[in-house]
Amino acid sequence: MKSKKLELWRKRQEEFRKSGLTRRVFCAKHRLKISTLDYWFSRIRDLEKSQGLFELKAQGISIINSSLEVIIADRYRIEIKNGFDARLFAELVQALERRG
């Protein structure tokens, strides 16, 4: 039974990634609690880490109203506006990678 729940939440996680929605909007649309979503995403992440499958890389990039949203490992969402400091952004990504 646990593996079925885990598989269900992995599918939800993939659906969330593809949706481009915020956690709040996604949860409202699917009638989920944000705390439940966070719990399962954390559990999946911890499981992947323990299996050596965790990798921090850009999952998606979308341009919205002259801004850029970068999603990293379904864990970090960074919105970048016009005129951002590219060096600062690179340092931020490196810091997140070190955090792993």
MODELLER restraints for C-alpha pairs under 7 A, 6 or more apart:
rsr = mdl.restraints
at = mdl.atoms
rsr.add(forms.Gaussian(group=physical.xy_distance, feature=features.Distance(at['CA:9:A'], at['CA:40:A']), mean=6.58, stdev=0.5))
rsr.add(forms.Gaussian(group=physical.xy_distance, feature=features.Distance(at['CA:13:A'], at['CA:41:A']), mean=6.93, stdev=0.5))
rsr.add(forms.Gaussian(group=physical.xy_distance, feature=features.Distance(at['CA:16:A'], at['CA:26:A']), mean=6.90, stdev=0.5))
rsr.add(forms.Gaussian(group=physical.xy_distance, feature=features.Distance(at['CA:17:A'], at['CA:74:A']), mean=6.73, stdev=0.5))
rsr.add(forms.Gaussian(group=physical.xy_distance, feature=features.Distance(at['CA:23:A'], at['CA:34:A']), mean=6.75, stdev=0.5))
rsr.add(forms.Gaussian(group=physical.xy_distance, feature=features.Distance(at['CA:24:A'], at['CA:34:A']), mean=6.57, stdev=0.5))
rsr.add(forms.Gaussian(group=physical.xy_distance, feature=features.Distance(at['CA:27:A'], at['CA:33:A']), mean=6.11, stdev=0.5))
rsr.add(forms.Gaussian(group=physical.xy_distance, feature=features.Distance(at['CA:27:A'], at['CA:34:A']), mean=6.10, stdev=0.5))
rsr.add(forms.Gaussian(group=physical.xy_distance, feature=features.Distance(at['CA:48:A'], at['CA:54:A']), mean=5.30, stdev=0.5))
rsr.add(forms.Gaussian(group=physical.xy_distance, feature=features.Distance(at['CA:56:A'], at['CA:72:A']), mean=6.54, stdev=0.5))
rsr.add(forms.Gaussian(group=physical.xy_distance, feature=features.Distance(at['CA:56:A'], at['CA:73:A']), mean=5.37, stdev=0.5))
rsr.add(forms.Gaussian(group=physical.xy_distance, feature=features.Distance(at['CA:56:A'], at['CA:97:A']), mean=5.97, stdev=0.5))
rsr.add(forms.Gaussian(group=physical.xy_distance, feature=features.Distance(at['CA:56:A'], at['CA:100:A']), mean=6.54, stdev=0.5))
rsr.add(forms.Gaussian(group=physical.xy_distance, feature=features.Distance(at['CA:57:A'], at['CA:72:A']), mean=5.64, stdev=0.5))
rsr.add(forms.Gaussian(group=physical.xy_distance, feature=features.Distance(at['CA:57:A'], at['CA:73:A']), mean=5.81, stdev=0.5))
rsr.add(forms.Gaussian(group=physical.xy_distance, feature=features.Distance(at['CA:58:A'], at['CA:70:A']), mean=6.93, stdev=0.5))
rsr.add(forms.Gaussian(group=physical.xy_distance, feature=features.Distance(at['CA:58:A'], at['CA:71:A']), mean=5.94, stdev=0.5))
rsr.add(forms.Gaussian(group=physical.xy_distance, feature=features.Distance(at['CA:58:A'], at['CA:72:A']), mean=4.47, stdev=0.5))
rsr.add(forms.Gaussian(group=physical.xy_distance, feature=features.Distance(at['CA:58:A'], at['CA:73:A']), mean=6.34, stdev=0.5))
rsr.add(forms.Gaussian(group=physical.xy_distance, feature=features.Distance(at['CA:59:A'], at['CA:71:A']), mean=5.52, stdev=0.5))
rsr.add(forms.Gaussian(group=physical.xy_distance, feature=features.Distance(at['CA:59:A'], at['CA:72:A']), mean=5.39, stdev=0.5))
rsr.add(forms.Gaussian(group=physical.xy_distance, feature=features.Distance(at['CA:59:A'], at['CA:73:A']), mean=5.86, stdev=0.5))
rsr.add(forms.Gaussian(group=physical.xy_distance, feature=features.Distance(at['CA:59:A'], at['CA:74:A']), mean=6.86, stdev=0.5))
rsr.add(forms.Gaussian(group=physical.xy_distance, feature=features.Distance(at['CA:60:A'], at['CA:70:A']), mean=6.13, stdev=0.5))
rsr.add(forms.Gaussian(group=physical.xy_distance, feature=features.Distance(at['CA:60:A'], at['CA:71:A']), mean=5.43, stdev=0.5))
rsr.add(forms.Gaussian(group=physical.xy_distance, feature=features.Distance(at['CA:61:A'], at['CA:68:A']), mean=6.98, stdev=0.5))
rsr.add(forms.Gaussian(group=physical.xy_distance, feature=features.Distance(at['CA:61:A'], at['CA:69:A']), mean=5.77, stdev=0.5))
rsr.add(forms.Gaussian(group=physical.xy_distance, feature=features.Distance(at['CA:61:A'], at['CA:70:A']), mean=4.86, stdev=0.5))
rsr.add(forms.Gaussian(group=physical.xy_distance, feature=features.Distance(at['CA:61:A'], at['CA:71:A']), mean=6.56, stdev=0.5))
rsr.add(forms.Gaussian(group=physical.xy_distance, feature=features.Distance(at['CA:62:A'], at['CA:68:A']), mean=5.90, stdev=0.5))
rsr.add(forms.Gaussian(group=physical.xy_distance, feature=features.Distance(at['CA:62:A'], at['CA:69:A']), mean=5.50, stdev=0.5))
rsr.add(forms.Gaussian(group=physical.xy_distance, feature=features.Distance(at['CA:62:A'], at['CA:70:A']), mean=6.96, stdev=0.5))
rsr.add(forms.Gaussian(group=physical.xy_distance, feature=features.Distance(at['CA:63:A'], at['CA:69:A']), mean=6.42, stdev=0.5))
rsr.add(forms.Gaussian(group=physical.xy_distance, feature=features.Distance(at['CA:66:A'], at['CA:81:A']), mean=6.73, stdev=0.5))
rsr.add(forms.Gaussian(group=physical.xy_distance, feature=features.Distance(at['CA:66:A'], at['CA:82:A']), mean=6.52, stdev=0.5))
rsr.add(forms.Gaussian(group=physical.xy_distance, feature=features.Distance(at['CA:67:A'], at['CA:79:A']), mean=6.75, stdev=0.5))
rsr.add(forms.Gaussian(group=physical.xy_distance, feature=features.Distance(at['CA:67:A'], at['CA:80:A']), mean=5.49, stdev=0.5))
rsr.add(forms.Gaussian(group=physical.xy_distance, feature=features.Distance(at['CA:67:A'], at['CA:81:A']), mean=4.48, stdev=0.5))
rsr.add(forms.Gaussian(group=physical.xy_distance, feature=features.Distance(at['CA:67:A'], at['CA:82:A']), mean=6.18, stdev=0.5))
rsr.add(forms.Gaussian(group=physical.xy_distance, feature=features.Distance(at['CA:68:A'], at['CA:79:A']), mean=5.56, stdev=0.5))
rsr.add(forms.Gaussian(group=physical.xy_distance, feature=features.Distance(at['CA:68:A'], at['CA:80:A']), mean=4.88, stdev=0.5))
rsr.add(forms.Gaussian(group=physical.xy_distance, feature=features.Distance(at['CA:68:A'], at['CA:81:A']), mean=6.39, stdev=0.5))
rsr.add(forms.Gaussian(group=physical.xy_distance, feature=features.Distance(at['CA:69:A'], at['CA:77:A']), mean=6.72, stdev=0.5))
rsr.add(forms.Gaussian(group=physical.xy_distance, feature=features.Distance(at['CA:69:A'], at['CA:78:A']), mean=5.54, stdev=0.5))
rsr.add(forms.Gaussian(group=physical.xy_distance, feature=features.Distance(at['CA:69:A'], at['CA:79:A']), mean=4.35, stdev=0.5))
rsr.add(forms.Gaussian(group=physical.xy_distance, feature=features.Distance(at['CA:69:A'], at['CA:80:A']), mean=6.16, stdev=0.5))
rsr.add(forms.Gaussian(group=physical.xy_distance, feature=features.Distance(at['CA:70:A'], at['CA:77:A']), mean=5.71, stdev=0.5))
rsr.add(forms.Gaussian(group=physical.xy_distance, feature=features.Distance(at['CA:70:A'], at['CA:78:A']), mean=5.15, stdev=0.5))
rsr.add(forms.Gaussian(group=physical.xy_distance, feature=features.Distance(at['CA:70:A'], at['CA:79:A']), mean=6.40, stdev=0.5))
rsr.add(forms.Gaussian(group=physical.xy_distance, feature=features.Distance(at['CA:71:A'], at['CA:77:A']), mean=4.57, stdev=0.5))
rsr.add(forms.Gaussian(group=physical.xy_distance, feature=features.Distance(at['CA:71:A'], at['CA:78:A']), mean=6.49, stdev=0.5))
